[in-house]
Amino acid sequence: MHAETTLQIAPDHPAFAGHFPGVPMLPGVVLLDAAIHAAQQTLCQPASADSLNTACQISSAKFLSPVGPGETLSIFCTSSASGSIRFDISSGGRKVATGTLVLPPP
């Protein structure tokens, strides 16, 4: 199953404060959170809000290009038969992060 969602990174996002002064970059943890949230919302369609609070495993993650204020991200998720979910995050034509998640069973 495939899913795609977009996320607009606000220029005043609090994660930019201090990361890094003069050259703001979105921290990788924010990208991972967006990928996990997109996978849970679009592929798993949880039965309750509580299931969104369960932990997942990050099997792999690569950060390929910095994300700055005001960028629009496209998040692509693809589930496999093994239960893992591949994510790719891009901004325009530039891939910024990729990886694999393993979500707990519903």
Stockholm file with secondary structure:
# STOCKHOLM 1.0

chainA/1-106         MHAETTLQIAPDHPAFAGHFPGVPMLPGVVLLDAAIHAAQQTLCQPASADSLNTACQISSAKFLSPVGPGETLSIFCTSSASGSIRFDISSGGRKVATGTLVLPPP
#=GR chainA/1-106 SS CEEEEEEECCTTCGGGTTSSTTSCCCCHHHHHHHHHHHHIIIIICCSSGGGGGSCCEEEEEEECSCCCTTCEEEEEEEECTTSEEEEEEEETTEEEEEEEEECCCC
#=GC SS_cons         CEEEEEEECCTTCGGGTTSSTTSCCCCHHHHHHHHHHHHIIIIICCSSGGGGGSCCEEEEEEECSCCCTTCEEEEEEEECTTSEEEEEEEETTEEEEEEEEECCCC
//
